Amino acid sequence: MAKDSNVPDSPPDLSVQLGPLRLKNPVMVASGTFGYGEEYAGFADPEKLGAIVVKGISLHPRAGNPPPRLVETPAGLINAIGLENVGLQNFISRKLPYLRDKKVPVIVNIFGNVLEEYADLASRLDEVPGIAALEINISCPNVKQGGMVFGTEPAMAASVVKAVRDSTTLPLITKLTPNVSRIGEIAKAVEEAGTDIISCINTVAAMAVDIFSRRPKLANIVGGLSGPAIKPIALRCTYEVVQQVKCPVIGIGGIMDALDAMEFFLVGAKAVQVGTANFVRPTATLDIIGGIERFLQVEGLSRLEDYIGTLDTRCVFPFAEEACELTDLG
Ligand SMILES: Cc1cc2nc3c(=O)[nH]c(=O)nc-3n(C[C@H](O)[C@H](O)[C@H](O)COP(=O)(O)O)c2cc1C
C-alpha cells in the first residue's frame, strides 16, 4: 500500500470514450444477466451503471430451450437458455419505456438466424428513440449455412456486421464468441465491416453430465459456460483482440469484483460487462464501480484512462498483488 499517501482528494474520473459512445463509468451489465433492467430495480439503481445491455432480442418472441437450462459447475455456470426473449415489438412497447425514463445509455443486444433478420432488427430499432447502441450477438447459428455459428468464420461474421451497418446509423458493438481458434482474425474482419466497438467474450461451449443416471444435466445437452471459470480465457481473448484492432474493446467474462475488472483494463479493455456476478450478488456492478474508484485512488491515478492498456509484458514474480492489502474491492 505504498501509494496510499498519494490518494487524491477528489474521486477519480471513470468516464470512458468508446468510439461514438461516452460513458460516465466503464461498468455495464452483460446481456441476459440483468433482464430488461426493471427486474433488478430493487437491488441496483440502473442510473449508476455505465450502460445497460438488455437481454438479446429477436424479431419474434422465443420460448427458449426446455428446462433444465442452468447448471452450476466449479467456479462457473452453464446455461442453455436458448435466447428466450419477448421479441422486438414487445420489447419496444413493454420493456423500453421503463429504461427510456432512466438516465442510463441503453444498449440493445440483437440476434437472428439469417442475415436478413439482423438487418431487419437494426433498421426497425434505428427509428426507435432511447437507444444508445446495438450490440450484435454473432454467437448464433446461421440456418442458411447448416447451422454454422456466424461468429466462427471471419467472412460470415463480417457479413452480419455489414448487413447491420447498412441498416442503421446507431453505434455498433459486435460481441465475439471465444469458440474459435483465431479470435484476432474475427475481430479484424468485423472492424473492417464497420463495427465501432468490439465486446468479448460470449460464453464458452461446455457440457455437464450426471454419471449415475448417465444423462446430461441440461435438456439441450450442451450450453455456454460463464463466471470465474472463464476469466483467464476472456482476458486472453481481450488481450489478443486489443492487439489486432484500433476500435475500442469491451472485456467480458468472469468479472466478479473490481480487481477482476482492473485486469481487463490493464490488457487494454476500455470498459467491461458484468454477467454471472449479477446472479451471485445483484449489487455486484455497483460494488465494482466503487472498487475501481478506490483502486485508482490507491494507485494515485486521477483518471481510469491513464491505467487502460498499460500492461508491461515482462512478467513479474513474486506477484505484487499478493503483497497488496486491497482485498475488499467490490
Ligand atoms: C443466463 C445467461 C443468459 C445470457 N444471454 C445472452 C444473450 O441473450 N445475448 C448475449 O449476447 N449474451 C448472453 N449471455 C452471455 C453474457 O452476456 C456474457 O457474455 C457471458 O455470460 C460471460 O460473462 P460472465 O462470465 O460475466 O457471465 C448470457 C449469459 C448467461 C449466463
PDBQT file of the ligand as one rigid body, heavy atoms in Angstrom, charges set to zero:
ROOT
HETATM    1  C1  LIG A 401     -28.209 -16.822 -18.331  1.00  0.00    +0.000 C 
HETATM    2  C2  LIG A 401     -27.387 -16.114 -19.387  1.00  0.00    +0.000 A 
HETATM    3  C3  LIG A 401     -28.036 -15.560 -20.488  1.00  0.00    +0.000 A 
HETATM    4  C4  LIG A 401     -27.276 -14.912 -21.491  1.00  0.00    +0.000 A 
HETATM    5  N1  LIG A 401     -27.940 -14.351 -22.559  1.00  0.00    +0.000 NA
HETATM    6  C5  LIG A 401     -27.216 -13.690 -23.514  1.00  0.00    +0.000 A 
HETATM    7  C6  LIG A 401     -27.876 -13.054 -24.614  1.00  0.00    +0.000 A 
HETATM    8  O1  LIG A 401     -29.102 -13.044 -24.735  1.00  0.00    +0.000 OA
HETATM    9  N2  LIG A 401     -27.095 -12.429 -25.560  1.00  0.00    +0.000 N 
HETATM   10  C7  LIG A 401     -25.720 -12.396 -25.453  1.00  0.00    +0.000 A 
HETATM   11  O2  LIG A 401     -25.065 -11.804 -26.323  1.00  0.00    +0.000 OA
HETATM   12  N3  LIG A 401     -25.084 -12.962 -24.387  1.00  0.00    +0.000 NA
HETATM   13  C8  LIG A 401     -25.790 -13.604 -23.438  1.00  0.00    +0.000 A 
HETATM   14  N4  LIG A 401     -25.138 -14.170 -22.362  1.00  0.00    +0.000 N 
HETATM   15  C9  LIG A 401     -23.664 -14.067 -22.251  1.00  0.00    +0.000 C 
HETATM   16  C10 LIG A 401     -23.256 -12.951 -21.292  1.00  0.00    +0.000 C 
HETATM   17  O3  LIG A 401     -23.730 -11.697 -21.744  1.00  0.00    +0.000 OA
HETATM   18  C11 LIG A 401     -21.721 -12.908 -21.120  1.00  0.00    +0.000 C 
HETATM   19  O4  LIG A 401     -21.115 -12.675 -22.375  1.00  0.00    +0.000 OA
HETATM   20  C12 LIG A 401     -21.158 -14.204 -20.527  1.00  0.00    +0.000 C 
HETATM   21  O5  LIG A 401     -22.020 -14.715 -19.534  1.00  0.00    +0.000 OA
HETATM   22  C13 LIG A 401     -19.758 -14.026 -19.943  1.00  0.00    +0.000 C 
HETATM   23  O6  LIG A 401     -19.747 -13.086 -18.900  1.00  0.00    +0.000 OA
HETATM   24  P1  LIG A 401     -19.825 -13.512 -17.324  1.00  0.00    +0.000 P 
HETATM   25  O7  LIG A 401     -18.784 -14.558 -17.104  1.00  0.00    +0.000 OA
HETATM   26  O8  LIG A 401     -19.582 -12.223 -16.586  1.00  0.00    +0.000 OA
HETATM   27  O9  LIG A 401     -21.209 -14.041 -17.098  1.00  0.00    +0.000 OA
HETATM   28  C14 LIG A 401     -25.865 -14.816 -21.364  1.00  0.00    +0.000 A 
HETATM   29  C15 LIG A 401     -25.238 -15.375 -20.239  1.00  0.00    +0.000 A 
HETATM   30  C16 LIG A 401     -25.973 -16.015 -19.250  1.00  0.00    +0.000 A 
HETATM   31  C17 LIG A 401     -25.250 -16.590 -18.054  1.00  0.00    +0.000 C 
ENDROOT
TORSDOF 0
